[in-house]
């Protein structure tokens, strides 16, 4: 029997993932744990860098029109969804990597990138090969009602970030809801690690995409 997928990522990604899950035949519970807030950010001279690293489609949405001033830089994107958002914004995607910081650093080295500019969220993991990181958005925690948390029991919670993984565990523990009643589906091994232990089951996507995440979850029941 298919279990409900709980979509925890912020909007508008929440609605997009929910739509994909519904189209794939899953029941969906939408419960964003964070809200994305755009930040004012200084636009650097693109000549100071040899690539633009984008680790989330939220970056493209939050950066606004100023992102166009960096269009001369080749983009190293994390995940196909981020790459698609970058292309839609008129940027040139040179390579697409995984959501693991170590794998991203390896990809930058393989591409000969040593002066990358990373645009992303306020909370981020340092990456070798990135000489400057600028926050263009913040993910602010949303209040979650105890009744909504209780609704996660028996579901598969989709974790698209390490922050979501950590916060989910903290919220459940604080509410006295056993992790053993919740399965998690993580976008990467690093995200699954950030979630900690005690879950009913853990599924990890083979690549950072919703399609791969759904496939990993479906494989749990085989």
C-alpha positions in Angstrom: 0.0 0.0 0.0 1.3 3.4 -0.9 2.0 5.7 2.0 1.3 9.5 2.2 4.3 11.6 1.2 4.7 14.6 3.5 6.3 17.5 1.5 8.2 19.7 4.0 10.2 22.0 1.6 9.3 25.7 1.4 7.0 27.2 -1.2 7.0 27.4 -4.2 9.0 24.2 -4.3 6.5 22.6 -2.0 3.7 22.9 -4.5 5.9 21.7 -7.3 7.0 18.6 -5.5 3.4 17.9 -4.3 2.2 18.1 -7.9 4.9 15.7 -9.0 4.0 13.3 -6.2 0.3 13.5 -7.0 1.0 12.8 -10.7 3.1 9.8 -9.7 0.1 8.4 -7.8 1.0 9.3 -4.2 -1.2 10.8 -1.6 0.3 14.1 -0.3 0.5 16.0 2.9 1.9 19.5 2.5 3.6 20.9 5.5 6.4 23.5 4.8 8.8 23.8 7.7 10.4 27.0 6.3 9.5 30.1 4.3 12.0 31.5 1.8 12.7 35.2 2.2 14.7 37.1 -0.4 17.7 39.1 0.9 19.4 42.2 -0.5 22.7 41.1 -1.9 25.8 42.7 -3.3 26.4 41.9 -7.0 30.1 41.1 -7.5 32.1 41.7 -10.7 31.8 38.5 -12.7 35.5 38.9 -13.8 36.6 38.0 -10.3 35.2 34.5 -10.7 35.4 31.6 -13.2 32.0 29.9 -12.4 28.7 30.4 -10.7 27.6 27.7 -8.2 23.9 27.4 -7.7 22.7 24.8 -5.1 19.0 25.5 -5.1 16.3 26.7 -7.4 15.4 29.1 -4.6 18.5 31.1 -5.4 17.3 31.8 -8.9 13.9 32.9 -7.8 15.2 35.0 -4.9 18.2 36.7 -6.7 15.9 38.7 -8.9 16.9 40.7 -12.0 20.5 41.3 -10.7 21.3 37.6 -11.5 21.4 38.6 -15.2 24.6 40.6 -14.5 26.4 37.2 -13.9 25.2 35.6 -17.1 28.7 35.5 -18.5 29.7 32.9 -15.8 29.2 29.2 -16.6 26.8 27.7 -14.0 27.6 24.6 -11.9 24.2 23.6 -10.7 23.2 21.1 -8.0 20.3 19.0 -9.1 18.3 19.0 -12.3 15.6 21.3 -10.8 18.2 23.9 -10.1 19.7 23.5 -13.5 16.3 23.9 -15.1 15.6 27.1 -13.1 19.0 28.5 -14.2 18.4 27.8 -17.8 14.9 29.4 -17.6 16.6 32.5 -16.2 18.9 32.7 -19.2 22.0 31.3 -17.6 24.3 28.7 -19.2 24.6 25.5 -17.3 28.0 23.9 -17.8 27.6 21.0 -15.4 25.1 19.5 -13.0 26.2 17.8 -9.8 24.8 16.2 -6.7 23.8 17.8 -3.5 26.7 16.5 -1.5 29.3 19.3 -0.7 32.3 16.9 -1.2 31.0 15.7 -4.6 30.4 19.3 -5.6 34.0 20.2 -4.7 35.2 17.3 -6.8 33.2 18.4 -9.7 34.6 21.9 -9.5 38.1 20.5 -9.4 37.4 18.3 -12.4 36.1 21.3 -14.3 39.2 23.4 -13.4 37.2 25.8 -11.3 39.1 27.5 -8.5 37.4 30.9 -8.1 33.7 30.0 -8.0 31.0 32.3 -6.8 28.3 30.6 -4.8 24.9 32.2 -4.5 22.6 30.5 -2.1 20.9 30.5 1.3 22.1 32.2 4.4 22.8 28.8 6.0 25.1 26.8 3.7 28.0 24.4 3.7 31.4 25.7 2.6 32.7 24.1 -0.6 36.3 23.8 -1.7 36.8 25.8 -4.9 34.4 28.5 -3.9 36.2 31.8 -3.1 33.1 33.8 -2.3 29.6 32.9 -1.1 26.8 35.3 -1.0 23.4 34.8 0.6 20.5 35.8 -1.6 17.7 34.3 0.5 17.0 33.0 4.0 14.9 30.0 5.0 12.9 31.2 8.0 11.3 28.5 10.3 7.5 28.4 10.2 5.4 27.6 13.2 4.1 24.1 13.0 1.0 23.0 15.0 1.2 19.9 17.1 -1.8 18.4 15.3 0.0 18.9 12.0 3.1 17.1 13.4 0.9 14.2 14.6 -0.3 13.9 11.0 3.2 12.8 10.0 2.8 9.4 11.7 2.7 6.7 9.1 3.9 9.0 6.3 7.1 9.3 4.4 8.6 12.8 5.1 10.5 14.2 2.1 13.7 15.9 3.1 15.2 18.2 0.5 17.8 19.9 2.8 19.9 19.2 5.9 18.2 22.0 7.8 14.8 20.4 7.1 16.2 17.0 8.3 17.5 18.5 11.5 14.4 20.5 12.2 12.0 17.6 11.6 13.8 15.5 14.1 13.8 18.3 16.7 10.1 19.0 16.2 9.0 15.4 16.5 11.2 14.9 19.6 9.9 18.0 21.3 6.3 17.0 20.6 6.9 13.5 21.9 6.2 11.8 18.6 8.3 8.7 18.0 10.6 8.8 14.9 9.8 5.1 14.6 6.4 6.0 13.2 7.9 8.1 10.4 9.8 7.1 7.3 12.1 9.6 5.7 13.0 10.1 2.1 16.2 12.1 1.7 17.6 14.0 -1.3 21.1 12.8 -0.5 23.1 10.7 1.9 24.3 13.8 3.7 20.7 14.9 4.3 19.8 11.4 5.6 22.8 11.7 8.0 21.7 15.1 9.2 18.3 13.5 10.1 19.9 11.3 12.7 18.6 7.8 13.7 15.5 6.2 14.9 13.3 6.4 11.8 11.0 3.6 10.7 12.9 3.4 7.5 15.2 5.6 5.3 15.2 6.0 1.5 17.9 8.0 -0.2 17.6 9.4 -3.7 20.2 8.2 -6.2 20.4 11.7 -7.5 18.9 15.1 -6.3 15.6 15.0 -8.1 12.0 14.3 -7.0 11.8 11.5 -9.6 14.8 9.7 -8.0 13.4 10.4 -4.5 10.1 8.8 -5.4 11.9 5.8 -6.9 13.9 5.2 -3.8 10.7 5.4 -1.6 8.9 3.0 -3.9 11.8 0.6 -3.6 11.3 0.3 0.1 8.1 -1.6 -0.4 9.6 -4.2 -2.8 
